[in-house]
Amino acid sequence: MTSTLQPARAAEVEQRPGRWLALSVLVLAVLLVAVDATVLGLATPFISEDLRPSGTQLLWIGDVYSFVIAGLLVSMGSLGDRIGRKRILLGGATAFGAVSVLNAYAATPDMMILARALLGVAGATLMPATLALIRNLFHDPRERSLAVGIWGATASGGTAVGPIVGGLLLEHFWWGSVFLINLPVMAVLVLVGIKTLPESRNPDPGPWDLASVVLSLVGVIGVVYAVKEAAARGFTWPVLATGLLGAAALYGFVRRQLTLPKPLLDMRLFRSRGFSGAVLADLLTVLGMSGLVFFLSQYLQLVQGRRPFEAGLFELPAAVGAVAAGLLAGRAARRFSVRTVVSGSLAAIGLGLAALTTLSGTTGYPLLGTSLLVVGVGAGFSFTVTADVILSSVPKEQAGAASAVSETAYELGAALGIALLGSIVTGVYRGFTGPEGTPSAARESLGGAVEVAAGLPARTSEALLHAARESFVHGLHLASGAGAAVLLATALAAWFLLKGQKL
């Protein structure tokens, strides 16, 4: 399934002198989302100390953004195809900046969860629009591969900028300041984007079907919520009922798309083995990595006792590796084949995660830094190539919906990864044996244990912290091992699903 532009029109678009300047605006939107995602991990210990969330509330703060954004991405991508991708991108960026202020000044755990959910609504408009506009700006396959590589490299660069800038802010200001750094990026994006971005939309989109929107939102949130709760508390009747409701809504969504003359999402896209294989690879890759990413900052700060800025610097190799790999990914896929690059990259991530099962409270940086570099290089190659495969598999008129599927896989994988692997860490942690009379707050989270220990006698404090940190690291071992197994299995699946796929 490929785009069929007239040659003259294709040449006109490919020679558009402002397309690279327009790309610079699009990557600002990617930077906005990437920075926000990474600073949350750094700020989590401070949020725990100030807002005193329970362990469950802390997981909701971490993953409700992904739940909401995953439920709305397809709807927002399709809306952008209909009303204009430039319009929805700039409107979403403005809302993202405004809701970031609400995140910064949240005064209770419930308010923080609500603010993260609203940020998910705004964030759902950004990523599909950026990829869809790239698909419509760059029709030459080599130029598009480079553009997607820059897009991916910026996302990875944001994961590096976020912890460093966030670490500096956390050492000098309160935790809410890490969300306010979204504001200047948003302002530049909107002001420059108004003048440089071309508008594009599907010329014959059909109506935006609200029933499909509701079914998509209810289905994704219902299923993910059920998985999260089942992992944390086991199967109960309310959890099972929620999961069945979500599954029924997703089934209804698929059936409705197959009957609508102009569906929100053309299900025929999944007939392409390359498209389906790339989407599945993205989902499982992010699932395998997310639990580690969410808890790594806590490990560096609360187990190894590093300052926030230092913790941010320690996570830098992953982002550097991903940036470099993203810029080279298109060339590598053409030289060695798509499936070789994607499968090899996923296997490398799996091995990098497996190495982290040897971490302890005193592990030196060479092992951690090398593992993060391997994970970053693998992720940079894999995500860039799969994004290019997804974009090149669809007509440009459906670029928004297809990009939304790609991003839905990413966000759904992140939500499920935090829910499943995060629940492993949380479940193991809560079982630690501390000194007699250890307060229940110390078992809710490692941040809670550190706060409790500060008010105890020295010997009792030391015993509590030792037990809590050992238990946390043990949970991290299990989560890293599970993530490694998922990545290695995904590498094998990608080898078969992406056979014969070209860019």
C-alpha positions in Angstrom: 0.0 0.0 0.0 1.8 3.1 -1.2 1.0 6.7 -2.0 0.2 7.5 -5.7 1.1 11.2 -6.2 1.3 12.6 -9.7 5.0 13.0 -10.7 4.8 16.8 -11.0 3.1 17.2 -7.7 5.6 14.9 -6.0 8.5 16.9 -7.4 6.9 20.1 -6.2 6.5 18.7 -2.6 10.0 17.2 -2.5 11.5 20.5 -3.6 9.6 22.6 -1.1 12.4 24.8 0.2 10.9 25.1 3.7 10.4 21.5 4.5 13.5 21.2 6.6 12.6 24.3 8.6 9.1 22.9 9.1 10.8 19.7 10.4 12.6 21.7 13.0 9.2 22.8 14.4 7.9 19.3 14.4 10.8 18.0 16.4 10.1 20.7 19.0 6.8 19.0 19.7 8.6 15.7 20.0 11.1 17.3 22.4 8.1 18.7 24.5 6.7 15.2 25.0 10.1 13.5 25.6 11.3 16.0 28.2 8.0 15.7 30.1 8.2 11.9 30.2 11.8 11.8 31.5 11.5 14.5 34.2 8.7 12.7 35.9 11.0 9.8 36.8 13.5 12.2 38.4 10.8 14.1 40.2 9.1 11.0 41.6 11.1 10.9 44.9 10.3 14.5 45.6 6.6 14.1 44.7 6.5 11.1 47.1 8.0 13.2 49.9 5.7 16.2 49.3 2.4 14.7 48.3 2.7 11.4 50.2 1.0 9.2 47.6 0.3 5.5 48.3 2.2 3.0 46.3 -0.9 2.6 44.0 -1.3 6.3 43.6 2.4 6.6 42.7 1.9 4.0 39.9 -1.1 6.0 38.7 0.9 9.2 38.6 3.4 7.3 36.5 1.1 5.6 34.1 -2.2 7.5 33.8 -0.7 9.8 31.2 0.1 6.8 29.0 -3.4 5.3 29.7 -5.2 8.4 28.5 -2.9 9.1 25.6 -3.1 5.5 24.4 -6.9 5.6 24.4 -7.1 8.9 22.4 -4.2 8.7 19.9 -6.2 7.0 17.2 -9.1 9.4 17.6 -6.8 12.4 17.6 -4.8 11.2 14.7 -8.0 10.7 12.7 -9.2 14.1 13.8 -6.0 15.7 12.5 -6.6 14.0 9.1 -10.0 15.6 9.1 -9.5 19.2 10.5 -5.9 19.7 9.6 -2.7 18.3 11.2 -1.2 21.8 11.6 -4.3 23.0 13.4 -4.4 20.1 15.8 -0.7 20.2 16.5 -0.6 23.9 17.4 -3.8 23.6 19.5 -2.5 20.6 21.3 0.8 22.2 22.0 -0.9 25.2 23.6 -3.0 23.0 25.8 0.0 20.9 26.7 1.8 24.0 28.0 -1.3 25.2 30.0 -1.9 21.8 31.6 1.9 21.6 32.5 1.2 24.5 34.9 -1.5 22.4 36.5 1.0 19.5 37.0 3.5 21.9 38.5 1.1 23.2 41.2 -0.8 20.0 42.0 -1.3 19.9 45.8 -2.6 16.4 46.4 -2.0 12.9 44.8 -5.5 12.9 43.3 -4.9 16.3 41.8 -1.6 15.2 40.3 -3.3 12.1 38.8 -5.9 14.3 37.2 -3.3 16.7 35.9 -1.4 13.9 34.3 -4.6 12.6 32.7 -5.4 16.0 31.2 -1.8 16.2 29.9 -2.5 12.9 28.2 -5.4 14.4 26.4 -3.2 17.2 25.1 -0.3 14.9 24.3 -2.5 12.7 22.2 -2.7 15.5 19.6 1.1 16.0 19.2 2.9 12.8 18.2 0.5 11.6 15.4 0.4 15.0 13.9 4.2 15.3 13.8 4.7 12.0 12.0 1.8 12.6 9.6 3.2 16.0 8.6 6.6 14.3 8.0 4.8 11.8 5.7 3.3 14.6 3.8 6.4 16.8 3.7 8.9 14.1 2.6 7.9 11.8 -0.3 11.4 10.8 -1.3 12.1 7.6 0.7 15.7 8.5 1.6 14.7 12.0 2.7 11.9 10.6 4.7 14.2 8.1 6.4 16.5 10.9 7.4 13.6 13.1 8.6 12.2 10.2 10.7 15.7 9.6 12.0 16.0 13.3 13.1 12.5 13.0 14.6 13.5 9.9 16.6 16.9 11.4 17.5 15.2 14.4 18.9 12.9 12.2 21.0 16.0 10.5 22.3 17.8 13.8 22.8 14.8 14.9 24.9 15.4 11.9 27.2 18.9 13.3 27.7 18.0 16.9 28.1 15.1 16.2 30.4 17.1 14.5 33.2 19.9 17.0 33.1 17.8 20.1 33.1 15.3 18.5 35.5 18.2 17.5 37.8 19.5 21.0 37.9 16.0 22.4 38.6 15.4 19.9 41.4 18.6 20.8 43.1 17.6 24.5 43.2 13.8 24.7 43.0 10.7 22.7 44.0 9.6 19.6 42.0 6.9 21.5 40.1 9.6 23.5 38.2 10.4 20.4 36.1 7.0 20.7 34.4 7.3 24.5 33.8 10.2 23.9 31.4 7.6 22.8 28.8 6.4 26.4 28.5 9.2 28.0 26.6 9.4 25.1 24.2 5.6 25.3 23.6 5.8 29.0 23.0 8.5 28.7 20.3 6.7 25.8 18.7 3.5 27.7 18.4 4.9 31.0 17.3 7.3 29.5 14.7 4.9 26.8 13.6 2.2 29.3 12.6 4.4 30.7 9.9 6.4 27.6 8.8 4.2 24.5 8.9 2.0 23.7 5.9 -1.5 22.6 6.5 -2.4 19.1 5.3 -5.5 16.9 5.7 -7.4 14.1 4.1 -9.4 15.7 1.2 -12.2 13.2 1.6 -12.2 12.1 5.3 -15.8 11.5 6.1 -17.3 12.4 9.5 -15.4 12.1 12.8 -17.4 9.2 14.3 -17.9 10.0 18.0 -19.1 6.4 18.8 -15.8 5.1 17.6 -14.0 7.6 19.7 -15.8 6.5 22.8 -15.3 2.8 22.0 -11.6 3.3 21.5 -11.2 5.3 24.7 -13.2 2.9 26.9 -11.6 -0.2 25.3 -8.0 0.8 25.8 -8.4 2.3 29.3 -10.6 -0.6 30.4 -8.2 -3.3 29.3 -5.1 -1.6 30.6 -6.7 -0.7 33.9 -7.7 -4.4 34.3 -4.2 -5.6 33.6 -2.7 -3.1 36.0 -5.0 -3.9 38.8 -4.7 -7.7 38.3 -1.0 -7.4 38.4 -1.1 -5.4 41.6 -3.9 -7.1 43.5 -4.9 -10.2 41.6 -8.1 -11.0 39.8 -11.2 -9.8 41.5 -14.7 -9.5 40.1 -14.5 -5.7 39.6 -11.2 -6.1 37.8 -12.5 -8.9 35.6 -15.7 -6.9 34.8 -13.6 -3.8 33.8 -11.3 -6.0 31.6 -14.3 -7.6 29.9 -15.9 -4.2 29.3 -12.7 -2.9 27.7 -12.4 -6.0 25.5 -16.0 -5.7 24.4 -15.5 -2.0 23.6 -12.4 -2.8 21.5 -14.3 -5.6 19.7 -17.1 -3.1 19.0 -14.6 -0.6 17.8 -13.1 -3.0 15.3 -16.5 -4.2 14.0 -17.6 -0.6 13.6 -14.5 0.4 11.6 -15.2 -2.5 9.2 -18.7 -1.3 8.5 -18.2 2.5 8.3 -17.6 3.8 4.7 -15.1 6.3 6.2 -13.7 4.7 9.3 -11.7 6.4 12.1 -9.1 3.7 11.5 -8.9 1.6 8.3 -8.4 -1.9 9.7 -7.1 -3.0 6.3 -3.8 -1.4 7.2 -3.1 -4.4 9.4 -3.2 -6.8 6.4 0.3 -5.6 5.7 2.7 -7.9 7.5 5.3 -5.1 7.7 2.9 -2.7 9.2 1.6 -5.2 11.8 5.1 -6.5 12.6 6.4 -3.0 13.2 3.5 -2.0 15.4 3.9 -5.2 17.5 7.6 -4.7 17.8 7.1 -1.2 19.1 4.5 -2.3 21.7 6.6 -5.2 23.1 9.8 -3.3 23.0 8.5 -0.4 25.1 6.7 -2.8 27.4 10.0 -4.6 28.1 11.9 -1.3 28.8 9.3 0.8 30.6 9.5 -0.7 34.0 13.2 -0.2 34.1 13.0 3.4 32.9 10.4 4.3 35.5 12.4 2.9 38.4 16.0 3.7 37.3 16.0 7.2 38.6 14.8 6.0 42.0 17.6 3.4 42.0 20.2 6.0 41.3 18.9 8.5 43.9 17.4 6.4 46.7 19.6 3.3 46.5 23.0 4.8 45.5 22.3 8.2 47.0 23.1 10.3 44.0 21.9 13.9 43.5 19.2 14.5 40.9 21.6 16.2 38.5 24.1 13.4 38.8 21.4 10.8 38.3 20.4 12.6 35.1 24.0 12.5 33.8 24.2 8.8 34.6 21.3 8.1 32.3 22.9 10.0 29.4 24.5 7.1 27.6 21.1 5.6 26.6 20.0 8.9 25.0 23.4 9.5 23.3 23.3 5.9 21.8 19.7 6.4 20.6 20.5 9.7 18.9 23.4 8.3 17.0 21.6 5.2 16.0 18.5 7.0 14.9 20.5 9.2 12.5 22.1 6.0 10.9 19.1 3.7 11.1 17.7 4.4 7.5 21.1 3.8 5.9 21.7 0.6 7.9 18.2 -0.8 7.0 18.9 -0.3 3.3 22.3 -1.9 3.6 21.6 -4.9 5.8 17.7 -5.2 5.5 14.9 -4.0 7.7 14.5 -7.3 9.6 18.2 -7.7 10.3 18.5 -4.2 11.8 15.2 -4.4 13.9 15.8 -8.0 15.1 19.5 -7.4 15.9 18.6 -4.2 17.8 15.9 -5.8 19.9 18.2 -8.6 20.8 20.9 -6.1 21.9 18.3 -4.3 24.1 17.4 -7.7 25.6 21.0 -8.4 26.5 21.5 -4.9 27.9 18.5 -5.4 30.2 19.8 -8.9 31.2 23.0 -7.3 32.3 21.1 -5.1 34.7 19.9 -8.2 36.7 23.4 -8.1 38.3 22.9 -4.6 39.8 23.5 -4.1 43.5 23.5 -1.0 45.8 27.2 -0.6 45.2 27.5 -1.5 41.5 30.0 0.7 39.7 29.1 2.9 36.8 30.9 1.0 34.0 28.4 -1.8 34.0 25.4 0.5 34.3 26.7 3.0 31.7 27.6 0.3 29.2 24.2 -1.5 29.6 22.4 1.8 29.1 24.4 2.6 26.0 23.6 -0.8 24.4 19.9 -0.3 25.2 20.0 3.2 23.7 21.7 2.1 20.5 19.3 -0.8 20.1 16.2 1.4 20.7 17.5 4.1 18.3 17.9 1.7 15.5 14.6 -0.2 16.1 12.2 2.6 16.8 13.4 4.7 13.8 13.2 1.8 11.3 9.8 0.7 12.5 8.4 4.2 12.3 9.7 4.5 8.8 8.1 1.1 7.9 4.8 2.2 9.3 4.8 5.6 7.4 5.9 4.0 4.1 3.1 1.4 4.3 0.2 3.8 4.0 -1.1 6.5 1.7 -0.4 10.0 2.8 -4.1 10.7 3.3 -4.1 8.1 6.1 -0.8 9.2 7.6 -2.4 10.6 10.8 -4.3 7.5 11.7 -1.3 5.2 10.9 1.0 7.4 12.9 -1.5 7.2 15.8 -1.4 3.4 15.6 2.4 3.6 15.9 2.2 6.0 18.9 -0.7 4.0 20.5 1.6 0.9 20.5 4.3 3.0 22.1 2.1 4.5 24.8 0.2 1.2 25.4 3.5 -0.6 25.8 4.7 2.1 28.3 1.5 1.9 30.3 1.5 -1.9 30.4 5.3 -2.0 31.1 4.9 0.3 34.1 1.8 -1.6 35.3 3.2 -5.1 34.9 7.0 -4.7 35.5 6.3 -1.8 37.9 4.0 -4.0 39.9 6.8 -6.7 40.1 9.1 -4.1 41.7 6.3 -2.8 44.0 5.1 -6.2 45.0 8.6 -7.5 45.9 9.5 -4.3 47.7 6.4 -4.4 50.0 7.5 -7.8 51.2 10.8 -6.7 52.8 11.5 -7.5 56.5 12.4 -4.3 58.3 13.0 -3.6 62.0 10.2 -4.4 64.4 7.5 -1.7 64.3 8.4 -0.5 60.8 5.6 2.0 59.8 3.3 1.0 56.9 4.4 4.2 55.0 7.8 2.7 54.6 6.3 -0.2 52.7 4.4 1.9 50.3 7.5 3.1 48.4 11.2 3.4 48.7 10.8 7.2 49.0 8.5 6.6 51.9 11.1 4.4 53.6 13.8 7.1 53.2 11.5 9.7 54.7 10.5 7.4 57.7 14.1 6.5 58.3 15.1 10.2 58.7 13.1 10.4 61.9 14.4 7.1 63.5 17.4 6.5 65.7 20.6 5.9 63.7 20.8 2.1 64.1 17.1 1.5 63.4 17.3 3.9 60.4 20.3 2.1 58.9 18.6 -1.3 59.3 15.4 0.0 57.7 17.1 1.5 54.8 19.3 -1.5 54.2 16.3 -3.9 54.1 14.2 -1.5 51.9 17.0 -0.9 49.4 17.8 -4.7 49.1 14.2 -5.5 48.5 13.9 -2.7 45.9 17.0 -3.9 44.0 15.7 -7.5 44.1 12.4 -6.3 42.5 14.5 -4.4 39.9 16.4 -7.6 39.1 13.1 -9.5 38.4 11.7 -6.6 36.3 14.9 -6.4 34.2 15.0 -10.1 33.7 11.3 -10.1 32.6 12.0 -7.2 30.2 15.0 -9.0 28.7 12.9 -12.1 28.1 10.2 -10.0 26.3 12.8 -8.3 24.1 14.5 -11.5 23.0 11.2 -13.0 22.1 10.2 -9.9 20.2 13.5 -10.0 18.3 12.7 -13.5 17.1 9.1 -12.5 16.1 10.4 -9.5 14.2 12.8 -11.7 12.2 9.8 -13.6 10.7 7.2 -10.8 10.5 9.5 -8.3 8.8 10.8 -10.8 6.2 11.2 -9.1 2.8 10.2 -5.6 4.2 12.0 -2.7 2.5 12.1 1.1 3.0 
